[in-house]
Amino acid sequence: MIPLRPSTPTQWLQLASAALAALLAGLWLLPNQRTHWHPPPAQLQDIQAMQPSLPHQAEDWPEWQNRILQMQERPLFILERRLPPPPKKEETPAASDQWNSAVLLGTYASDKTSGAFLVFGGQAQRLVLGQALGGWILHAVHPTGVELQRDGQKRQLAVQKKDLTQAAPAAR
């Protein structure tokens, strides 16, 4: 039995443990409104106010933010998700640059064949009607020029006339 007046620290701890056990048992067994837990009431949240405002134009965003927006538009685990369409193939700039710098030297026509002489890509070329060069086909030959065609597009080249008022370069 524990004396009423504890004298050692162990007796003090035993008395404090017994008092706390009695208090806990009383709170647990005796009904009291303050000891019962009640769930807090539900709070409605404004989700739209929590989202950041989006700019009006996609050019205002950095590239990584545009990718995030694209991922939100096409979620990963949705069955209807499809790959984006492949990028359109653009004309190679080297081919168009070569035709921009091409020089038509002259044309010829006979009963059997017709064609043109030109400088293309820095080299002299002979092109026959229907022959392709640089992705373009010689479609028509005229006395003053030619007509090239590719995928429904047409391009005209005119014969470059020499300036006869200047002296010819010296022979080597």
C-alpha positions in Angstrom: 0.0 0.0 0.0 1.2 3.5 -0.8 1.5 5.8 2.1 -0.5 9.1 1.9 2.6 11.1 2.2 5.2 9.9 -0.3 8.8 10.3 0.8 10.8 8.9 -2.1 10.8 9.9 -5.8 9.5 6.4 -6.8 6.5 6.9 -4.5 5.9 10.3 -6.0 5.8 8.8 -9.5 3.5 5.9 -8.4 1.1 8.4 -6.9 1.2 10.6 -10.1 0.6 7.6 -12.3 -2.4 6.4 -10.2 -3.9 9.9 -10.3 -3.5 10.2 -14.1 -5.0 6.7 -14.6 -8.0 7.6 -12.4 -8.5 10.8 -14.4 -8.3 9.0 -17.8 -10.7 6.3 -16.6 -13.2 9.0 -15.5 -13.0 10.8 -18.8 -13.4 7.6 -20.7 -16.3 6.0 -18.7 -18.4 9.1 -17.7 -20.3 10.7 -20.5 -19.4 14.3 -21.1 -20.1 16.5 -24.1 -16.6 18.0 -24.2 -14.9 14.6 -24.6 -16.8 13.4 -27.7 -15.3 14.2 -31.1 -17.5 15.8 -33.7 -16.5 16.0 -37.3 -16.1 19.6 -38.6 -18.7 20.8 -41.0 -17.9 20.6 -44.8 -16.5 23.7 -46.4 -17.2 24.4 -50.0 -14.1 25.4 -52.0 -14.0 27.6 -55.1 -11.7 25.5 -57.3 -11.7 28.1 -60.1 -10.3 30.7 -57.8 -7.4 28.3 -56.9 -6.3 27.8 -60.5 -3.9 30.4 -62.0 -5.3 32.6 -64.7 -4.1 31.6 -68.1 -2.8 34.1 -70.7 -4.9 34.8 -73.7 -2.2 33.8 -76.2 0.0 30.7 -76.0 3.0 32.8 -77.2 3.1 34.5 -73.8 4.1 31.2 -72.1 7.5 29.6 -72.0 7.8 26.3 -73.8 7.6 24.1 -70.7 4.3 25.7 -69.7 2.9 25.0 -73.1 3.8 21.4 -72.8 2.0 21.2 -69.4 -1.1 22.7 -71.0 -0.8 20.1 -73.8 -0.6 17.3 -71.2 -3.7 18.6 -69.5 -5.6 18.7 -72.8 -4.5 15.1 -73.6 -4.4 13.1 -70.3 -2.2 10.1 -70.2 -4.6 7.4 -69.1 -7.5 8.2 -71.4 -8.4 5.6 -74.1 -9.2 8.3 -76.7 -5.6 9.7 -76.4 -4.0 9.9 -79.8 -0.6 11.0 -81.0 -0.4 14.5 -82.5 -0.3 14.6 -86.3 3.2 14.5 -87.8 4.7 17.9 -88.6 4.3 19.0 -92.2 7.3 18.4 -94.4 8.7 21.6 -95.6 10.7 22.2 -98.7 14.4 21.9 -98.2 15.9 25.4 -98.3 19.0 24.1 -100.2 16.8 23.0 -103.2 14.9 26.2 -103.4 18.1 28.3 -103.0 19.6 26.4 -106.0 16.6 27.2 -108.2 16.7 30.8 -107.0 20.3 31.1 -108.2 19.8 29.0 -111.4 20.6 30.7 -114.7 18.8 29.7 -117.9 21.4 30.0 -120.7 19.1 29.0 -123.6 16.5 26.7 -125.0 16.2 24.5 -128.0 13.4 22.7 -129.8 13.2 20.3 -132.7 10.7 17.8 -134.1 11.8 15.0 -131.8 12.9 16.7 -128.6 13.2 20.0 -126.8 15.1 21.2 -123.8 17.2 23.8 -122.1 20.7 24.6 -121.1 21.1 26.1 -117.6 23.6 26.5 -114.7 22.2 24.8 -111.7 24.1 24.4 -108.4 27.2 25.9 -110.0 27.3 23.3 -112.8 26.2 23.5 -116.4 23.3 21.2 -117.1 21.3 20.1 -120.1 17.6 19.4 -119.3 15.3 17.5 -121.7 11.5 18.0 -121.7 10.0 15.7 -118.9 13.4 15.3 -117.1 13.6 16.2 -113.4 16.3 18.2 -111.7 16.3 19.3 -108.1 12.8 17.9 -107.6 11.3 20.0 -110.5 10.3 18.6 -113.9 10.8 20.5 -117.1 7.2 20.9 -118.2 7.3 23.3 -121.1 9.9 25.0 -123.3 9.4 28.4 -124.8 11.8 30.5 -127.0 12.4 33.0 -124.1 12.1 30.6 -121.1 11.0 27.4 -119.6 8.3 26.2 -117.2 9.0 23.8 -114.4 6.4 21.9 -112.4 6.3 20.0 -109.0 3.3 18.8 -107.1 1.0 21.1 -109.0 3.2 24.1 -108.5 4.7 25.9 -111.4 7.9 28.0 -111.7 9.1 30.0 -114.7 12.7 30.7 -115.7 13.6 33.3 -118.3 16.7 33.2 -120.5 19.4 35.4 -119.1 20.6 37.7 -121.7 24.3 38.8 -121.7 25.3 42.4 -121.5 27.0 42.9 -124.8 28.1 46.5 -124.0 31.0 45.2 -121.8 34.2 43.7 -123.0 34.6 39.9 -122.8 37.0 38.6 -120.1 40.5 38.0 -121.2 41.4 34.5 -122.3 43.9 32.6 -120.2 
